[in-house]
């Protein structure tokens, strides 16, 4: 009977997001494919350093050891590498004892068709075209920033922080702010306070994480191994709709910060997430020097919206 990934939290990650392949990327861009192929084969026994998504992946995989009767997380390496250049990736996975057995090696072809084939809940990459295509196909995806130079110590709890509008929730309200201003946005949120916000690209992922948290709580675990935070630029009176939406989804966010325009960086530095997801380049740029950050692009058909600060 074939293995099913339907009830698992599946993370698809590019090899360059999992490991530090920036030197190799430079070889590919400046010297071409053949020089890259030769370099990877000659160095296939040289272990790669951890990349931007490594800490989150390693932390998530530890969940499987906490639930011996039920596998919770699956990680699939999804790379445009060819098969012959991939041994270095697998050797590095083995070196770090990562429980990763599945991979997509597309040989330069688009990875997007394989996201649904592997039931991917979250896709992480340093290639903007792949991330954009994933978002456009309806998969939660983020473009990773380089790993901060001062990475936090390893924590005994997985911590993930999310922005609200255009990440967990749809961009509906944000578009009103960007096109009509703050007053129109606040009026809209007051009028619709009892109406749940539409789901954004990361709603499915948040629900999957919440389900895992609930299972651990049901099992009597006093300190669930995953802790979440919502760090949003919203403030009163736009807070009520957020709270009611999460209640309608039956999701409990562990920590919520209504920033009201205050920079998110200090709060994120205190929360110490393995990953922070936001759609605004400005927020991501500031956060990325302190915590591992992934930028969530807008879907293709709405990319023409002017990039103004979020409410």
N, C-alpha and C positions, 0 to 999 in steps of 0.2 A: 504493500500500500504506500503510495507516494507521500512524502512529508508535506504538510500544509503550513504556510506562513500566515494564514488568515487571521489567527488570534494572537499574533506576536507584534511587538513594537519593532519594526524593521527600519534600521538606519542604513541608508546607502551613502557611502562616502568615497570620494575620489582618492586615489593613491597620494596625490599631492596635498590633500587636506589631512590625511592620516599621518603622513611622514613629510619631513622637510626635504623637498625635491627642487628647491629654488636654483641650486647650481646646475642641476640637470635640465631644468626648464630654460635656463640661459643658453646652455649648449644647444638645445633643440631650436631655440629662436635665432641664434646667431650662426650656427654651423650646419643646421639641418638635421633631418631625420636619421640619415645614415651615421652621422657622428654621435647622435644620441643613442642609437641602437648599439653601436660599438662600445660606448662608455658604459652603458648599463650591463652589458654582458661581461665586460672586463672587470666590473666592480660588483658583480652579483653576490659576492660573499661579504661585501662591506655593509655593515648594518647602518640603516638610516636613522637619523635623529627624529624625535617626535615632532609632528606637525601641529597645526592649529586645532584640529579636531580630535587629537589623540587622547587628551585627558577625559573628554566627555565619553568617547567610545569605551575606553578602559573602565570608567566608572559604571556605565550602563551595563556592560557585560558582567560585572560583578553581581548584578541582580539575579542572574541565573543560579549562582551558588547559594543565594539566600532562599531560593524556592526550588529545592531539589526535585520535587514532584511535578514541576511545571516550568518549562522554559518560557521566559518572558521576553527576551530581547534577542534579536538576530542582527548581525552586521554583515553587510555585503559590500565588498570593495568593488567600486564601479569606475573603471578606468578606460580611457581611450588608447591605452598601451596595447601592443600586440602581445601574443602569447610568449614569444621568444624573449621579450624584454622584461617579463614579469617576475622572473625568479627572485630578483632582489627584493621585491615587495613581499613575496611569500616567506623568504628567509628572515626578513625583518619582523614579520608577524610572528613567526616561530620564536625568534629571539626574545621578544617581549611577552611571550606566552599569552597572546591574545586569542580568545576563542572565536576565531573567524575561519570559516571553512568554505564560504561561497564567494564567488567573484564573477564580474562581468568584464571581459577584456574585448572591447569592441573594435580594436584595430583602426581607430580613427573615426569610426561611424558615430552617429548621435547615440547618446545613452537614454534619451527620453522614452523610447518604446519599451525599455526594460524596467522602468520604474514600476509600472502597473503589473508587469509579469512577476516581479518579486514582492509585490504588495508593499512597496516602500512607503513608510510613514514620514520620513524626514530624509532629505538629500542635502549633503554638505559638499561644497566644492570651492576651489579657487578659480574656476573658469566661469566667467560671467555668462557666456552663451548657454552653457549647460544648465546653470541655475535659472536663468530666465525661461528657458524651454520647460524646465520642470514646473515652475510656478504657473506658466501658461497652460500646462497640462493638468493642473489641479493638485499637484503634489507640494507639500510644504518643503521649501528649499531656502537655503541661505548661502550667500557668498561670504566665505570666511576671510577675515583679516588675518594678517600674520600674528603669530603667537606673541603676546606681550613679553618684553624683555625681563620684567620682574613678575614671573608667574607666581601664583599663590601656592602655599603648601598644599599637599594632598589632604582632602577632607574626608571624613568618614560618612559623608552624606552627599548624594548627587544634588547639585543646585542648578536650577535653570531659571533664568529671568526673561520675561517677555514684555515687549511694548504692547499696547492695546490696539488702537486703530490701525488698520491695514496689515495687522499681524494676527492677533487672536480674533479680532472682529474685522468686519469688512471695512472698506475705505469710504463707505457711504457718508458718514458724518464728517470725516476728514475732508472730503471733496467740498462739502458745504462751507467748511471753514476756509479752505484755500481759495474758493471762487467767490464767496460772499462775505467773508470776514467773521470775526469772533462773535459779534452780536447775533448774527443770523445763526451761527453754530449753537450758541447757548439757548436761543429761543427754540430751535429745532429739538435740542435734547430735553428741554423742559416739557415740550408738547408731546414728546415720545418717551417719556421716562418709564412708562409702564410697558412699553413695547420692546421686547428683547432685540438687541443688535443682531444683524445678520452675521453668519459665520465668516471669518476670514481664513486665509490659507493655513494658519496654524491651529485652528479650532479642533480639528480631528486629532492632531498630535497632543494637544492639551487634554482632551478627553481620554485618550489612551493612557497618558501619564496619571490622570486622576483615577482611572480604573485600577491601575497598579497600586497606587497609594491606598485606595479603598480596600483592596485585597489584603494588604499588609495590616491595615487597621483592624479588619475583620478577624485576622489571625491573632490579634492581641499584641501586635508589635507597638510598643509605646512611642518609638521614634522611627517613623517610616523612613526608608532609605532615600527617598526623593523629597526635596523641598522646592517649591515653586514660588516665584514672585512676579507680580505685575507691577511694572514701573512705567507709568503713563504720564504724559504731560497734561492730562485732564485735571480739572479741579472742580470744586462746587461752582455751578449747579450741575455740571456734566457728570458728576460721580454716581448719581442715583441709577442711571440707566445701566452703567457698568455692573453695579452690585446686583441689580435685578436680573440682568442677563446671565451672570454666572450662577445665580440662584436657579433660574429657569433651566439651565443646562445641568444642574445638580453637580456643580464643580466647586470645590473648596480650594481657593488660592491661599497658600500659607501666609504670604506677606504681600500687602498691597501698598503702593506709594503713589498718591495723587500729587504730582510735582508742581502743577500750576505754573509751568514755564521755567522752574529752577532746573539747572543742569543735573542730569541723572548720574554723572560720573561718581560723585562722592557716595551716594547711596549704593551704587553697584560695587564700589570698592569695599564697602562695609558688608554687603551681602555675600560677596565672593562666589559668584556663579561660575560653574564650569563653562557656561555659554550664555550670552545675552543676545536676544534677537530683536532687531528694530528695523523699521523701513527707512528712516531718515538718515542720509549720509552724514549730516552734521552731528547727530547724536552718536552714530557709530564711530565716527572719527575720534570724538572725544573719549568715548568709552574704551576704544580698542587699545589705548596705551595702558589701561589698568586691568581689563578683564578680556577674556577671549570673546570676540564679537562676531556675529554673523548678520549681514545686511539682507533683508528680505525685499526683493524688487517688486514694484507694482506689476500687475499683469499687463501684458503687451497692449491691450486695447485701451488702457487708461494711463499710459506712460506720458501722455501729452500734458497732464496736469502740472501746473507750475509748482516747482519745488520750494514751498514756503514752510516755515516752522510749523510743527504740529500743534494743535490746541492743547 
